[in-house]
Amino acid sequence: MQIPVFTVDAFTNRPFAGNPAAVCLLENDLDEELHQKIATEMNLSETAFIRKLHPGDDFTKSSCFGLRWFTPANEVPLCGHATLASAAVLFHTQKNTNSVLTFMTLSGELKARQVGDHIVLDLPLYATYPQVSENAAVGDMIVQDLRYSPDTKKLLVRLSDTYDRSVLEELQVNAQHFLSAEKTGKVKGLILTLKGKSNGKQKGHDFYSRYFAPWYGVLEDPVTGAAHTVLSSYWSEQLGKKEMLAFQCSRRGGELKISLRNDGRVDIAGQTAIVLKGNLTF
């Protein structure tokens, strides 16, 4: 069997930056266990599988597809960067003729559209709720706010506004330790975030983040669309803004343009670089 596969760097316009995802185009249904075996083989934070929903569907002309995401260890309910990567493969390599693509996923219908040199994802928006913590700290860092998103099982830790971006970038995090510290199943992802320096006169990033998900076999994810479905809700409320520019401060780094919609969802836009095209053969 041969399956076309691509590696796409998402939320960047430069190769070898942003967040790499593998994207597989499935002409036919794949045996269930093969999804996980392929994702483990690709060994990226996410491998996406685009499948045709009907026998007559075509990757060039159809506008609606099934989409699933797997880490090297598990299937996940939502992945933003691999959705961006999937849309890039359909738009740019398959030359899909539709202006909007719809993906049927575990998180419902997700839409992707091209706007200039960006692809815009229409994603759900998830609320956070304050958490009481007597001694909230990350190492010896001061924590300003602690929130939890029950829908996504993500814990959001906002570091003190006294810190700048370099502090977040240089912070040494041993995500493996989180596995022994949190075994209840309540938390599946940890977001560290920091207020940006953007103001009316100076256009900068509104907020920064890093994201860790060892519970899914991903120690640190370079740029995370799914985390921004939580971050967008939080920072919009904190900053009183619906249009924001975010930067995820991993070693590879990536930028996300955020726009809260009137229907209670969020548009997250990013650029992509396709760095590998080939076939899985087995």
N, C-alpha and C positions, 0 to 999 in steps of 0.2 A: 504493500500500500504506500502511496505517496500523498503527503499533505503539504500544500504550500504554507510556508512559515516565514514571518518577517520579524525583525527586531526594530522597534520604533522607540526613539528617545522622546518622551512626552514632556510638555511644559517647558520647552526650550526650542530655539531655532538652530542650535549648534549640535553637531554630533558629539557623543560622549559626555553630554551634560544632561540635566533633567532626570527623568525616571524611565529606565528602559522597561519595555514590556514586550513579550513575545505574542504574536497574533497568528492564529491558525485559521485557515479557511476550510471549512468542512463541506465537501460536495455531498457526502452521505453521512448518516448517523454513525457515531463512533461508539464502540463498546464503552460502557460507563467507566470501567476502571482505567481505560487508556487515557482519559482526560488527566487524571492525577499522575500517571506515569510520565506523560509528556511534560507536564508542568515541573515535575521533579527533575527530569532530564534537562529542561531549559534552564532551570535554577536561577530564574529571575524572580523579583518580588511578585510578579503576576504573569500568568499566561492566559490570554483570552482566546476563546473559541467562538468564531462566528459560524452560525449554521443557517442553512436555508429552511424556511418554515413550510414551503410547499414544493412539490416535485418540479414545477415549471419555473421556480425562482432562478434568478441570475444575479451574480455579484455586480454586474455592470448596470443592470436596469431596475432591479427590485429596490424598494425603499424600506422594507421591513425585514428584520432578521432576528434570530435568537442569539443571545450572547451570554456566555458564562465565564467566570473568572476563577482561576486556581492559583494559590501560592504553591511553593514546593511541598507544603504539608497538608493544605485543606482547600476546599471550595469556600469562597467568600460571597456574602450577599451583595456587596457593592464595591466597585473599583473605578475611580474616576480616571486615573492615568491610562489604564488599559482600555477604557472606553474611548478616550481621546485617540489612543494608538489605533484602535479598531476602525474608527471613523477615518483616520488618515490613510489606512490601507485601502479602504473602499473608495474614498475620494481620489487619492493620488496614484495608487498603483492599479486599481481596477477601473479607474476613470468613471466611477458611478455618476450617472447623469442627473440624479435627484438633488434638489436643493436642501432637502431635509431627510435624514435617515432616522428610523425608529428602531430601537433595540428592545426586545422583550426579555426581561431579566428577572432575577429574584427580588429586585427592588422596583418592580413594575416597569412601565414604559419609560425609556430614556430616549431623548432626542438629541441629535447632533446636526449642526448646520455650519456652513462655511461663511465667515464674515471677514473679508479681506484675507490677510495671511494667518488668521486665527481660525480655529474650530471651536464653536461654542457648544457646551453641553448643558442641557436642561436637566437639572438634578433635584432630588428632594432636599429639603432644608430641615435640619434637626435641632430642636431646642435643647438647652442645657439648664441644669438646676443646681443651685448652690449646695456645696457640701460643707458640713461643719468639720473642721479639723483643728485640734488644739495646737499641734506643732507642725503645721504644713511647711515642709522644706524639701528642697532637692539638693542633697549634699549640704553644703553650707549656704545655699542660695536662698534669698528671701522670696516667699511666695505671696503674691498680692491677692489672688483669687483662685478658688478651686471649684470646678463645675463637673457635673456628670451628665452624659447623654444616654438615657436608658434605651432609646431606639437603636443606638449603634454600639452600646457598651464601651464608649470611649470616655476616658477621664481627661479633662482639660485642666492643665496647670498653667496659670498665668504668673510669670515671674515679675518681680517688682519693676515699676516704670523707671527706677533709677538706673537700671542696666541698659546697655546699648547692644546693638546687633552682634558685635564681636564676642560679647560674653556668651550669648546663646550658641554662636558658631563654635566657640572653643571649649564648651562644656563637655567634659568626658563623662559619657553615660555607659554603664555596663548593663545593657538591656537584659542580659541573661539572668541577672539577679531578680528581675521583676517576676520571673516564673515561680521562684520560691516565695516571694513576698505576696503574691496574689494568686491564690489557687481556688477561689470561690466560684470563678466563672463570671463574676459581675463585670470585670474589666477585661476587654480584649484589645484595647489600644490606648496608648498614652501619648497625649499631645502636650508638648511644651510650647508656650507662646509668649510673645512679648510685643508690647505696643511699638509701632513704628514712629518715625520722625516726620511723617507727612503733615503739612499744614496748608493753610490757604495760599501762602506765597510760594511754598516750595513743594514741588511734586515729587514725592518719594513713596515708599511703601507704607501702607497703613498699619500692617502688622507682619510679624515674622513668626515662624514656627519650626519645630522639628517633630518627627513622629516615629513612634516605636511600637512594634506589634510582635513581640517574641511568641505570643500565644498562637500566632498564625505562622510561625517559622520565619518571621521577618524581623531581624534585630533592629534595623533602622531603615525606613522607607525613604528614598530620596525626595520625591515630590508626590503628595498624596491628595488626589481629588476628593476621596471619601472623607478625609479629615476636615477638608474645607467646607463640607456640607454642615459640619458642626461649628467650625471657626467662623464661617460667614454669619451665622445666626448670632453668635456671641459678640463678635466685634461690631456688627451693625448696630446692635443694641447699645454697646459701650460707647461707640463713636458718633452715633446718630447719623450714620451714612448708609446709603444703599448701593453706592458705587465705590468699590475699593480695589486697591492693588496690593497683592500679597506676595511674599517671597518665602520659600521654604529653605532654611539655612543648612541643608545637608552639605556634604563635601561636594556633590555634583551640582546642587542648587537648581531652583526653578521658579518661574514667575507665573502667577495666576491672576487673571482679571475677573473680578467678581461683580455681579449685578443681581441684587435681590429683586425678584419679580413680584408683580401685584397678586399673583395666584398662590403665594405662599411657598414658591419653589425658588431655586437659585440658578442663574446662568454662570457657569465657570468656563472661561475661555483660556486657551493656551495654544502654543505653536508646537510643531513636531519636526523631527528629523528621522527619516527612515535610513537605517544604517546597515541592514542585512536583509537579503532576499534569498530564499532557498527552498528546499523540500525536506521534510522529514521522510525517511524511507524505512519501512519495517514490514 
